[in-house]
């Protein structure tokens, strides 16, 4: 099965707290791509990061960091010192390279950052 | 600034009506996609297109059709709207002609209510 699981439906944190959004994926492919998107209240999904299956280096971009671990099939996303503007729905997605390269999205995690 | 626009943010239609959802992108992208987003289900792919006059079924094409007469425009058609098609509809585009692992750029969505 090819699948993405975001077990956290909704998370609430107080501003300046750190928060980690979990993403677990399943694929039989050895080559695949993982993504994170942010959907603010305005509606459009915004691309945050893409990772291929051969690059397990963690990535940091400002307050955002991503931890990719093939051993546990996880691609978790951490926001450090959260801000109210981080409030959004976050989607993890997988593109397996067999088949038609279609996105497989998780169900999303709604993050609420309270002032 | 790259942009994907959708013709309406909110739409209310009656059961049995024919509904057109329009999407235009200004990035000269070959690939375009239609998704529907429902709570607890994430994004599900309805149809996609890798080129003008080309279309492919996604995961949930039943009850929908599409049209791509021009590169920049991708229309989603509900032939006879039903209440179970009440949803948020998101259009996206990406660079590349054919299967691609490039990031997708999304429109703001159309929230369709079928009464």
Interface residues (C-beta under 8 A of the other chain):
Chain A: X4 X9 X33 X35 X37 X42 X43 X44 X45 X46 X47 X50 X52 X91 X95 X97 X100 X101 X102 X103 X105 X106 X107 X108
Chain B: X4 X9 X40 X41 X42 X43 X44 X45 X48 X56 X58 X59 X88 X90 X92 X99 X100 X101 X103 X104 X105 X106 X107 X108 X109
